[in-house]
Amino acid sequence: MAEEESERPHAVDIYERVCEDSQEELERLQSSIVFSGLFAGFAIGLAPLAAALATVSLGSDVKSTALIAALLYPIGYVAVIIGRAQFFTENTLYPVMLSLRHSEFIGATARLWGIVYSTNLLGAFLFAALVVLTGALADDAQLELVKTGVDYASDGFSGIFFSAVITGFLLALVAWLVEGSDTVTARIAVIWGLTFLVALGSFDHCIASTLTTFAALLEGELGLGKLLAWLAPATLGNIAGGVLIVTSINYGQVRGDD
């Protein structure tokens, strides 16, 4: 028992791993970050796609459908995070934590955010175009994606914002706990368990949920103004949940030992 406890990483150990990984990512070539961000935006589309396919396969009137769809939803996050792609909501932890330690990284963090956010959105749009405009997806599954996008955008500013705060908290927590896990199996378990809650609660995510709003836009069921009116509070809420809850509090607990 004592040996198991000694192998458990301390919060300071996780903090050091976060800072080391963050510095490596900030020093990557801009072109590498662009392609990594595109991959993340495209691959995260597997999450709402899996949920939509499960929903139409089981039938939305079946009580267990929402639960099963939520259980399949994390597949997109596993692909992105285990694949080490640049994902915007993870970056509310990594470079911000490093910037709190060394303020000279603030400019590089802002640049990284801009590149990753824009390329994630572009990747999500390309995935939406693939499934909506090419006929690759069955009509009922396509309609489910569109319906989900319309539902996301139908809420008010505060509802979207605070829903996104929960998502930002969960995704930054995933990033923190993944750094504290030493095996791929443990990392997948962390990712699956926490992102399952994102789907079960239908919480807003400024990249993953955007696939569905892009699908609704391409189908003409959602206007661009309405999409942007949803995207703004979703993005702000994701940032607030990640930075203010996970990053700041975890930095507070290790700052004295740094």
Rosetta blueprint (number, residue, H / E / L):
1 M L
2 A H
3 E H
4 E H
5 E H
6 S H
7 E H
8 R L
9 P L
10 H L
11 A H
12 V H
13 D H
14 I H
15 Y H
16 E H
17 R H
18 V H
19 C H
20 E H
21 D H
22 S H
23 Q H
24 E H
25 E H
26 L H
27 E L
28 R L
29 L L
30 Q H
31 S H
32 S H
33 I H
34 V H
35 F H
36 S H
37 G H
38 L H
39 F H
40 A H
41 G H
42 F H
43 A H
44 I L
45 G L
46 L H
47 A H
48 P H
49 L H
50 A H
51 A H
52 A H
53 L H
54 A H
55 T H
56 V H
57 S H
58 L H
59 G L
60 S L
61 D L
62 V L
63 K L
64 S L
65 T H
66 A H
67 L H
68 I H
69 A H
70 A H
71 L H
72 L H
73 Y L
74 P L
75 I H
76 G H
77 Y H
78 V H
79 A H
80 V H
81 I H
82 I H
83 G L
84 R L
85 A L
86 Q L
87 F L
88 F H
89 T H
90 E H
91 N H
92 T H
93 L L
94 Y H
95 P H
96 V H
97 M H
98 L H
99 S H
100 L H
101 R H
102 H L
103 S H
104 E H
105 F H
106 I H
107 G H
108 A H
109 T H
110 A H
111 R H
112 L H
113 W H
114 G H
115 I H
116 V H
117 Y H
118 S H
119 T H
120 N H
121 L H
122 L H
123 G H
124 A H
125 F H
126 L H
127 F H
128 A H
129 A H
130 L H
131 V H
132 V H
133 L H
134 T L
135 G L
136 A L
137 L L
138 A L
139 D H
140 D H
141 A H
142 Q H
143 L H
144 E H
145 L H
146 V H
147 K H
148 T H
149 G H
150 V H
151 D H
152 Y H
153 A H
154 S L
155 D L
156 G L
157 F H
158 S H
159 G H
160 I H
161 F H
162 F H
163 S H
164 A H
165 V H
166 I H
167 T H
168 G H
169 F H
170 L H
171 L H
172 A H
173 L H
174 V H
175 A H
176 W H
177 L H
178 V H
179 E H
180 G L
181 S L
182 D L
183 T L
184 V H
185 T H
186 A H
187 R H
188 I H
189 A H
190 V H
191 I H
192 W H
193 G H
194 L H
195 T H
196 F H
197 L H
198 V H
199 A H
200 L H
201 G L
202 S L
203 F L
204 D L
205 H L
206 C L
207 I L
208 A H
209 S H
210 T H
211 L H
212 T H
213 T H
214 F H
215 A H
216 A H
217 L H
218 L H
219 E L
220 G L
221 E L
222 L L
223 G L
224 L H
225 G H
226 K H
227 L H
228 L H
229 A H
230 W H
231 L H
232 A H
233 P H
234 A H
235 T H
236 L H
237 G H
238 N H
239 I H
240 A H
241 G H
242 G H
243 V H
244 L H
245 I H
246 V H
247 T H
248 S H
249 I H
250 N H
251 Y H
252 G H
253 Q H
254 V H
255 R H
256 G H
257 D H
258 D L
